[in-house]
Amino acid sequence: MTITESGVDSAPPSSPTQTTEPPSGKTPKRSVGNAFQALMLRLHFYAGVFVAPFILIAAVTGALYAISPTLENITSSGLLHTDSTGPAKPLQEQIAAAQTVEPKLALVAVAPGQNTGDTTRVIFSDPSLGASERRAVFVDPVTAQPVGDSVVYGSSGALPMRTWIDKLHKDLHLGDIGRYYSEIAASWMWLVALAGLVLWYRRVRARREKRSAAWLVRPDRSRPRARTLNWHAVVGVWILPVILLLSVTGMTWSKYAGENVTQLRKTMSWTTPAVSAKLPGTGGPAMSAGGEHDHHGGGAAAPMPAAGKAALVDTVYGVARANGLTGPIEISIPAKDGMAFVAQELRRPGQYTRDAIAVDGATGNVTDTLPYADWPLMAKLTNWGIQFHMGLMFGLVNQLLLLAVMVGLGTVIVRGYLMWWRRRPTKESRLAVGKAPRRAIAQAPLILLVPLAAAGIVIGWFAPMIGIPLLAFLVIDVLVGVGARLRSAA
């Protein structure tokens, strides 16, 4: 994934990147393959210079975000775990203990401890909190004694430290303005990476004695002068699959591209299904099976439940376990009569399903079920992608992989800027920097320019944070070309 090759590792005479000025001064047309490579080089250059800072910030904050679940587990161990041993008290007793801590708040949900030593979360609606935030009291399930309380956020129940890191990664704590940074980074990351892959593939193929695919993932040690370029490209290939996944899932969280993704999913019937919370013979709403994006701020404020429902939670819990909800679950308390309790598996490390069930608390009858197996394939893939992006899919292994990829991405960007700096014209000015590769558009045949222009328009409309910078790159390119001609004429 090279920003530019000139001045760092000169291409061999047979390299398609090398061009010769015609004696007449006219611009010759290139073959489609060489012209495509030249366009990718130009796109990679401009994106590397102007967009890479956004991607670098996303990589730095993403590295911290990747390990935040483990950091939370360590720093908040006193809330999340206890040393008590023995049988757990009924959930009704645990809820009553939590209500002594928050007597004025409305109970909305309970998340029983999953493993021995895990605390139970008794969750309340707090009007003073922001979107997707709730108040949780953590209770020792063995003693039914509260051990502390905290604000929790989103579908994974993030505590304040992880929430702070999450928002740093999402918008740098700048609100809606900051979201432009993350959308630009997510939108361009896949495009820059694929353009770089094209350049590296073409470069490797140009070395006839080294056409093995292994050279795509192995630096060429026989060319020490090109060490920076080689490691820039090879590390980029190593991390490419994860980068593409992070880019796609990041775009679904973004403001403009995310809205288009949501609309596309509705059109294609790829949306996440919902379990019905209404009891037979009554009118009631369906409850979402868990929006993929609520960890990043989606979701509405919790409803106010009717009094006296806490006494039925133990019945609902037993029914949910008996019906196959074996993972960590959260039981939502119905807001009014005529509505069922809804138990749903939570987003937790190593949890791959999100089964949901609706239960009539008074009778223990199951009124609706939503097995994860019944989710549309694209809804499943979206959920798994989001879990992977959040570092929850495979637990610690997932987090360490993301950390390594983010560090690798940072080195790729730094090496790209290093190559840009090295190819500057040193005889002109100390502040001069490397110039863009020339004549990419002028030498491209129409058979290539027309479909690329059409694709650019479609992608730019779907993801405006690609389209607007791309238009800016074209304007800059034209101005630079005009300036060069004027200087040449003078």
Disulfide bonds with the S-S distance in Angstrom:
none
